[in-house]
Amino acid sequence: MSQLVGIYGASGCGKTRFVEALVKHISDSGFNCRGVFSPAILEEGVKTGIAAQLIPGGESRQLARLAQAGDIHVFGKWRMFPVTMAWALDYLQANSYSDLLVIDELGPYEVEQGLGWAAILPRLGNIPSKVTLITYRPSLQTYFGKRYPGMIAFDLEQAGAAEKATREIDDLLSAGEISR
């Protein structure tokens, strides 16, 4: 069993930056991390896309770009790349153990549309890892809280939340078996 930890906050609040820093910290502490995080693709300081980047190793593919007239696979303002979604999902669903598994970010595309990385949702908490970390938007807090009542959640927009989450994950990884 894996302890599920949720990090939520509005777009641009730093969820992905938190994940990057946490993965470095956890790796430097001797634990192994795997998963996917979704950094912004910037052009002249403007977010024009989203990447899917594997942990570890950093292999990256474009996950989405700003939609244009005539695009297919459009969700909100983004033109999604289903081939990249499938590539990342295959990586996430591999039964390789890790101390920390990261999934950045689960959103309406998965929860409301059943697309993207939705196939991982039933497995959260039962993934072969000690801790599974997910990021999501505040609008999905009720969904995740009801579906995964054992999840420990942190609102990244609250003062000190990043430090509290890091301490909690450190403690979970340093403890013996996790039981819920």
N, C-alpha and C positions, 0 to 999 in steps of 0.2 A: 504494500500500500504506500502511496505517496501522499505527503501532506500538500494540499493545494493552497497556494498563496496568491492572492489577487492584488494587483496594483492598478488603481483606476484614477483617471483624471481627464480633464478636457484636452482637446487637441492642442498641441503646442506646449503643454505644461511640463514636459520633460520625461515622459514615461520611457521612451526609447533611450534617452541619455542615461536615465537611471539604470536600465537594463545593461547597457554597455559598461558602466562603472561597476555594477554589481558583479557581472561576469568576470571582469578583470580582478576584482577583489577576491572573489571565491576561488578563481583559478590560482591566484597568487598564494592563497591559503592552503593549496594542495588538493582541493576537491576538483572533480571533473564536471564540466558543464557541457551540455549540448542543447541544441534547439535552433530556433529561428528568431531573429529580430528584424525589424522593419525600419531602417533609417530612411530619412528623407533624401531625395535627390534634389539638389539645389542648382539652379542656374542663375548666376548673378545675384545670389542671395534670396531667390524666390523658389519656393517649393514647387517643383514641376512634376515630381514623380515620387514613387516609393520603391525601395528595393527590398528583396528578401535575401537576408544574409545568414549563412549557416554558422552555427557555433559548434565546435571550434572550426578553425580553418579559414573562415571569412569568405568562402565562395559565395558570390553574389549574382543575382539576376534581377532584372526589372520586374516588379510586381504590378505596378500601375503607373499611369501617366495622366496628366490632365486630358480630359476627353475633348475631342474635336467633332465637329459636325460630320455625321456619317459613320462614326465609330460604332463597333459592336462591343458587347460585354461592358456596357457602361453602368456604373453604380454611383449615384450622386454625381460628383464632378470628375470621377475617375474612370478611365478606360482600364479595365482589369485585364491581366494576362493569365488566362486559365492554365496554360502550360507551366508557368512559374508556380502557380498555386499548387498544382499537382506534384511538381518536383519537391516543393517544400513540405507538402503533406506526407509524401512518401518518406522523407527524411524524419519527420516528426513521429510517424507511426512505426518506425523500425524498433524492434524490441531490444535495443541496446541500452544497457543500464547506464545511468548517469547519476551523480549525486544531485545535480540541479538540472532540470529540464526547463527551458524557457520557451514560451510561446507569446511573441509580441507581434501583433495584437489580434485579439479576437473581437469582432465587432458585429454590427448589424448584417454585414454580408454573410457571416456564418450563422448568427443567432436567428435573424429574421428571414433571410433568403435561403438558408440551408446550403449555401455555396462556400467556395474557398476551403477553409480548414474545418468545416462543420463536422466532418467525419470523426474528428478528434474529441468533440464535446462529450460523447458518452463514456470516453475512456479517462477523462480527467479524474485524478485521484487514484486511478488504477494503472498508471503508467509506470514502467520499471525505472523509477527514480526515487530518491529519498524525499526531494521537494520538487514540486512542479509549480513554476511561476507563470502566471498569465497576466497580460495587461489588457485593459478594456476601458471603454468610456463610462462616465457616471450614469448615463441613461440605461446601462445594462446591469447596474449594481443589484437591482431587485431580482432580475433574472438569475444572475450567478449566485446571489445569496440564497434564494429559494431552492435552486437546483443542487447546490453544493453547500449544505448547511455547515459542514466542517471546515469550510474554507476560512482562512485568516485573511482579511482584506485591509488595505491601507489606501486612504485617499491622499494621493501624492500632492494635492493642492493645500493640504494642511501643514502647518509649520512642524518641522521635525519628522514628518512621515517617512522620508527617505532613510533617515538614520534609524528610526524604529524598525522599519522593514528589514534593513540590512542586519541589525542586531538579532531580530527574530529568525531570519534565515541562517545566520551564523550559528545561533543556538540550536536550531533544528538539525543542521548538518553535523554539529559537534556532538549531539546527543546520540543515544543508542537507537534502537528501533523506534519508529514512529507508530504510535497507536492512537486511534480516534475513538 
